[in-house]
């Protein structure tokens, strides 16, 4: 793979650094596609566990937009690792340009194996992931593990591009692997009474009962495509897909739109870390 060259902002600002309460913006080489991001620490008594990627890079004569939200739990080591390594692993898969779907799936699994093999250093925690790769501003590949979500606005409609991997909806898979789903302790379904998502990176103690394979979906970007929103469940727990799209479409500056979305989630008393990336395709 060619070395990656960043557009719009410094790579060092976005990849490998610690995400805290912050925001920023950037754009494609021609300036047509713009993005903004906003991250806000939740009210829980632990350090910020959400990380992001938002950048345009040049690779093998293609311009790639790379966008991601990683929502960690039981520490920030796994989402930090994903921020540094997951996109590199995807783009280094030999067949990426021929079969992106297969390469993304293989890279997700390979990255999870690397995390598990480094568990003495990375700890017992884990992370969700939602990633988007925009190829030459025309083709979009989205993948996710867990309940961080991607929503695309197309023709005025909010289209959820990911599947929320929740214990109740994947109970069969969990039980087949020898696990169980319980609402105790607490009031939400959890794998073995511990984890509120059915797929995740890391979580070595639960890995026998968890999946880390992603759902992958692709689509074309055309004149009817307005915005793409990636966000952690700190947003989606309190803001619907349609509400988020309406806010992001109304505010032309994607950084301001992302900040408005995190502020709205906080106003609605979301207690989790809240992070989102907004990509605006035109206007």
C-alpha positions in Angstrom: 0.0 0.0 0.0 1.2 3.5 -0.8 1.9 5.7 2.2 -1.1 7.7 3.3 -1.1 11.4 2.7 -3.6 13.5 4.6 -5.8 16.3 3.4 -7.6 19.1 5.3 -5.9 18.6 8.6 -2.9 16.9 10.3 -2.9 13.2 10.6 -1.3 13.5 14.0 -4.3 15.4 15.3 -6.7 12.7 14.4 -5.0 9.3 14.5 -3.3 8.0 17.6 -4.1 10.9 19.9 -6.4 10.7 22.9 -10.0 11.7 22.2 -11.4 13.9 25.0 -14.1 16.6 24.9 -13.2 18.1 21.6 -14.3 19.0 18.1 -12.8 19.7 14.7 -13.3 19.8 11.0 -11.7 19.0 7.6 -12.5 18.6 3.9 -11.7 16.6 0.8 -8.9 17.8 -1.5 -11.3 19.6 -3.8 -13.2 21.1 -0.8 -16.6 19.7 -1.9 -17.0 17.2 0.9 -16.6 18.5 4.4 -16.7 16.8 7.8 -16.9 17.8 11.4 -16.7 15.9 14.7 -17.6 16.5 18.3 -16.8 14.3 21.4 -18.1 15.0 24.9 -17.4 13.0 28.1 -20.4 11.5 29.8 -21.4 11.8 33.4 -20.0 8.4 34.4 -17.2 8.4 36.9 -14.5 7.2 34.5 -12.2 8.8 31.9 -13.5 9.4 28.3 -13.7 6.1 26.5 -14.9 7.2 23.0 -12.4 7.6 20.2 -12.8 8.7 16.6 -11.1 9.0 13.2 -12.0 11.7 10.6 -9.6 12.4 7.7 -9.1 12.3 4.0 -6.0 10.4 2.7 -4.5 9.6 -0.6 -3.8 5.9 -1.4 -2.9 4.3 -4.7 -4.2 7.3 -6.7 -7.5 7.2 -4.8 -8.9 9.7 -2.3 -10.3 8.0 0.7 -12.4 9.5 3.4 -11.9 7.5 6.7 -14.4 8.0 9.4 -15.0 6.0 12.6 -16.4 6.0 16.1 -15.0 3.6 18.7 -17.0 3.4 22.0 -14.9 1.7 24.7 -16.0 0.0 27.9 -14.0 -1.0 31.0 -11.2 1.3 29.9 -10.0 3.1 26.9 -7.1 0.9 25.8 -9.1 -1.1 23.1 -10.7 1.9 21.4 -7.3 3.7 21.4 -5.8 0.6 19.7 -8.6 0.6 17.1 -8.0 4.3 16.4 -4.4 3.5 15.6 -4.7 0.2 13.7 -8.1 -0.7 12.3 -8.1 1.4 9.1 -4.5 0.5 8.4 -5.3 -3.2 8.7 -8.3 -2.8 6.3 -6.3 -1.0 3.7 -3.4 -3.4 4.0 -5.6 -6.4 3.1 -4.3 -7.7 -0.2 -7.8 -7.8 -1.9 -9.1 -4.5 -0.6 -9.5 -2.8 -4.0 -11.0 -6.0 -5.5 -13.4 -7.0 -2.7 -13.7 -4.4 0.0 -16.5 -6.3 1.8 -14.4 -9.4 2.4 -11.3 -7.3 3.2 -13.1 -5.2 5.8 -14.5 -8.4 7.4 -11.1 -10.1 7.5 -9.4 -7.0 8.9 -12.0 -6.7 11.7 -11.4 -10.3 12.7 -7.6 -10.0 12.4 -7.6 -6.8 14.5 -9.7 -8.5 17.2 -7.3 -11.4 17.3 -4.4 -8.9 17.7 -6.3 -7.2 20.6 -6.9 -10.5 22.3 -3.2 -11.5 21.9 -2.2 -8.2 23.5 -4.7 -8.5 26.4 -2.0 -8.3 29.1 -1.3 -4.8 27.9 -4.7 -3.7 26.7 -6.6 -5.0 29.8 -10.0 -6.8 30.0 -12.1 -4.1 28.3 -13.5 -3.9 24.8 -15.0 -1.5 22.2 -17.7 -1.2 19.6 -16.8 0.2 16.2 -18.5 1.8 13.3 -16.3 2.6 10.3 -16.9 4.3 7.0 -14.6 4.4 3.9 -15.5 6.8 1.2 -13.8 6.0 -2.1 -13.3 9.0 -4.5 -16.3 10.7 -3.1 -18.5 8.2 -4.9 -18.6 4.8 -3.1 -19.3 4.3 0.6 -18.4 1.2 2.6 -19.8 1.0 6.2 -19.1 -1.7 8.8 -20.0 -2.0 12.4 -19.6 -4.2 15.5 -21.8 -3.3 18.5 -24.3 -0.4 18.8 -22.4 2.6 17.4 -24.4 3.5 14.4 -24.2 5.1 10.9 -27.1 6.9 9.4 -27.2 8.3 5.9 -29.5 11.1 4.6 -30.6 10.4 1.0 -33.4 12.0 -0.8 -34.6 13.6 2.4 -34.8 10.2 4.2 -32.8 8.9 7.1 -31.3 5.5 6.2 -29.8 3.4 9.0 -26.7 1.8 7.4 -25.8 -0.4 10.4 -27.4 -3.0 12.6 -27.4 -2.5 16.4 -25.9 -5.7 17.8 -27.9 -6.1 21.0 -28.1 -9.2 23.3 -31.8 -9.7 22.8 -31.7 -9.7 19.0 -28.7 -12.1 18.9 -29.7 -14.2 21.9 -29.6 -17.4 19.8 -26.0 -16.9 18.8 -25.0 -16.1 22.4 -26.8 -19.2 23.8 -25.4 -21.4 21.0 -21.9 -20.4 22.2 -22.7 -21.3 25.8 -23.6 -17.9 27.1 -26.8 -16.4 28.4 -28.7 -13.1 28.3 -29.9 -11.5 31.5 -31.5 -8.2 32.6 -29.9 -8.6 36.0 -28.1 -6.7 37.3 -29.6 -3.5 35.9 -32.5 -3.0 33.5 -31.0 -3.8 30.1 -30.3 -7.2 28.5 -26.6 -8.1 28.9 -24.4 -11.0 27.8 -23.8 -13.1 30.9 -25.3 -10.2 32.9 -22.3 -8.1 32.0 -22.1 -6.5 28.5 -25.0 -4.7 26.8 -23.8 -5.5 23.2 -23.6 -8.9 21.5 -20.6 -8.1 19.3 -17.4 -6.2 20.3 -13.7 -6.0 20.0 -11.7 -7.3 23.0 -13.6 -8.5 26.1 -11.4 -11.6 26.4 -13.4 -13.0 29.4 -16.6 -13.0 27.4 -15.1 -13.7 23.9 -16.4 -17.3 23.8 -19.9 -15.9 23.8 -19.4 -12.8 21.7 -18.9 -12.2 18.0 -16.6 -9.7 16.4 -17.5 -10.1 12.8 -19.0 -6.9 11.3 -22.1 -6.2 9.3 -20.8 -4.6 6.1 -22.9 -2.4 3.8 -22.1 -0.3 0.7 -23.8 2.4 -1.3 -23.4 5.0 -4.0 -23.1 8.7 -3.2 -25.1 10.7 -5.7 -26.8 14.1 -5.9 -29.5 13.0 -3.5 -27.1 12.3 -0.7 -26.9 15.0 1.9 -25.1 13.9 5.1 -23.6 10.9 6.9 -23.7 10.6 10.7 -21.5 8.2 12.7 -22.1 8.3 16.4 -21.8 6.3 19.6 -25.0 5.1 21.5 -24.6 8.1 23.8 -26.4 10.0 20.9 -28.7 7.3 19.6 -30.1 6.4 23.0 -31.9 9.8 23.1 -32.0 11.1 19.5 -33.7 9.3 16.7 -32.2 8.8 13.2 -34.7 11.3 11.7 -34.0 13.9 14.4 -30.3 13.6 14.0 -30.5 13.9 10.2 -32.8 17.0 10.4 -30.3 18.7 12.7 -27.3 17.8 10.6 -29.0 18.9 7.3 -30.1 22.2 8.8 -26.7 23.3 9.9 -24.3 23.7 6.9 -21.1 23.7 8.9 -20.6 20.0 9.8 -18.5 20.8 12.9 -21.3 23.0 14.2 -23.8 20.2 13.3 -21.7 17.6 15.2 -21.5 20.0 18.2 -25.2 20.6 18.1 -25.9 16.9 18.1 -23.8 16.2 21.1 -25.3 19.2 22.9 -28.8 17.9 22.1 -28.0 14.5 23.5 -26.6 16.1 26.7 -29.7 18.3 27.0 -31.8 15.1 26.8 -29.8 13.8 29.7 -27.7 11.1 27.9 -25.3 9.9 30.6 -22.9 8.0 28.3 -20.0 9.5 26.5 -21.3 11.2 23.3 -19.3 11.3 20.1 -20.2 11.9 16.5 -18.8 12.6 13.1 -20.9 14.4 10.4 -19.9 14.3 6.8 -21.6 16.7 4.4 -21.5 15.8 0.8 -22.8 19.0 -0.8 -23.9 22.5 -0.1 
